Amino acid sequence: MKRNCYDDETFFQGYKKIRENEKNYNNMLEQPAMHEFMPDVRGKKILDIGCGFGGNCREFAEGGALRVLGIDSSMRMLEVAKKETDHKDIEYFNLEAEKLHEIKETFDIVYSSLTFHYIEDFEKLIVDISDVLKKDGILLFSQEHPIITASPNKNLGWNYDEKGREVSYSFTNYNVPGIRGSHWFIDDVIKYHRTIGQIVTTLAEHGFHIEVLHETSPKPFAIEKYPRLKREFVKPHFLIIRARKI
Ligand SMILES: C[S@@+](CC[C@H](N)C(=O)[O-])C[C@H]1O[C@@H](n2cnc3c(N)ncnc32)[C@H](O)[C@@H]1O
């Protein structure tokens, strides 16, 4: 199994701390948009790829989903999920998204929050998802926006004015897809950059109709709670796509 940074003690503790603070990019920027585009879960079978602590799985189960399968390649994340977000209709399973083809079951909805940028072979992922998705089923996923995965250095690409305010954002080698190392709690957190064109074309070539392509922007409620988020008008941080298998 490939190394997963979420199993690294320093990374895990840093990530957990961010998620415990209400004012984080997940709660303020990504999740509000994912909720907006998530179909009705009642009576549905849902697969969550990279389910992490299982917060979304629990929401789906409590919202009336028939069955939720949460997969993740980090044992550490799954240990927390099994302890904190357990539910009779959820099954947590230690599996790399790269081995999705091992799942012999079909779903109405495939959901994935902020995991796809860790997966190298996007085309295989989409083929495998198509195989486990029923006809007319929905794939809803978020990932770091390609502007972010194309940040110029190991940190992010912010440019500041003389007062220290974020006024613009640099990215580079946008048209060179592939592996990128970044620093997030630890060095060499591996992510994969691909262009919006590649992502959309791969989905279309494998029988998906794109219903929503959303680039996150802060909403008034979030700016009120977390004023620093105003900087997110400079560029989108996350890309969210809802696609239907036709
Ligand atoms: C940013 S976290 C998001 C967790 C969860 N989806 C959420 O939104 O709370 C990314 C998750 O993807 C998982 N992950 C990373 N690479 C993976 C892979 N190749 N296969 C399965 N899970 C992976 C990590 O272990 C981690 O739990």
The ligand as an ORCA input file, in Angstrom:
! r2SCAN-3c Opt
* xyz 0 1
  C      -8.631     15.889      3.399
  S      -9.015     14.318      4.013
  C     -10.759     14.324      3.784
  C     -11.503     13.354      4.660
  C     -13.010     13.356      4.506
  N     -13.406     13.103      3.143
  C     -13.575     14.658      4.979
  O     -13.913     15.493      4.134
  O     -13.655     14.877      6.187
  C      -8.446     13.220      2.754
  C      -8.685     11.761      3.059
  O      -8.298     11.011      1.909
  C      -7.649      9.831      2.349
  N      -6.818      9.339      1.256
  C      -5.699      9.891      0.745
  N      -5.223      9.160     -0.268
  C      -6.078      8.108     -0.411
  C      -6.134      6.985     -1.296
  N      -5.224      6.836     -2.237
  N      -7.141      6.110     -1.141
  C      -8.076      6.275     -0.180
  N      -8.075      7.308      0.688
  C      -7.086      8.216      0.567
  C      -6.882     10.272      3.566
  O      -6.499      9.174      4.378
  C      -7.870     11.224      4.220
  O      -8.705     10.546      5.119
*
